[in-house]
Amino acid sequence: DSTAWERLVNLYGPLVYRWCEQRGLQPVDAADTSQEVFRAVAQHIKQFRRDRPSDSFRGWLWTITRNKMRDHFRRLSGREKAV
């Protein structure tokens, strides 16, 4: 449902972007990583479960975001820094 997807991205997109910036990603990298996060959400939304009272969509989204940020920093770890 495209309307529901748009609502989800509008609601959680700024949060994901802020998480990325708070962890030191530059604005362009934060935007790219946010896109990767929502791509993963789209692919795995059927796997989201609330089996325990502590389970939440926001917590699940944070886990995906954290993993995508790690992927980003792993890709950068072998590169030389620009001066």
N, C-alpha and C positions, 0 to 999 in steps of 0.2 A: 504494500500500500504506500504509494508515493507521498501522500499527505502525512501519514504517520511517520515515515522516514524523515521528511522535512522537519516535522515537529521535534523529533528526537535529536536531529543534528542542531537545530536552532536552540534547543534547551541545553544540550550537553556539550556542544562544540566549543563555546567559550570556556567552559570548565576544563576540558581536555587541553585546550591551547594554553590556559593559565598554568596548569600543572607542568606542561612542557617548559614554559618560560621560567617557572620557579626552579626548575632543575638545571637551568643554564643553557637551554637551547636558544639559538638566535631566532628572530621572528620567522625567517624563511624556513628554517629547520623545524620550528614548532608547528608551522602550517603543514609542512610535508608529513611530519610525524602524526599530526591529528588526522590527516587523510588516511594514513596507514591504520590508525586505530579504528576508524569507522569502516574501513574495508574489512578488517578482522571481525568487527561487530556484525557486519552484514553476513559474513561467511559462517559465523558461529552462534548467532542469536538463538538458534534452536537448542543449543547446549546449555544455555543459561538456566540455572535451577535455583530455587529458593527452598532448599531442603531443611535448612536450620534457621532459627529466628534471626541469627546474625548475618545471614546471606542478604545481599542487596545488589541491585543493578549497578548502583554507583560504585560499590566495592569491586564488582566484577569489571566494570569499566576502568577503574584505577589499575587493576592487575594487568589488563591489556595495555593500557597506556605505559605503565612501568616497563613492561616487556618490550614494547616498541621503542621506548627511549633507550633501553639497554642495547637493542639492535642498532640504533643510530650511533651510539657511542662506540660500539664494537667496530662498525664500519669506519669510523674516524680514527680508531686507535693505530692503524698502520700507516696513516698518512702524515706527511710533514705539515706543520702549521705554517700558514702564510704569515709573512711579516709586513 
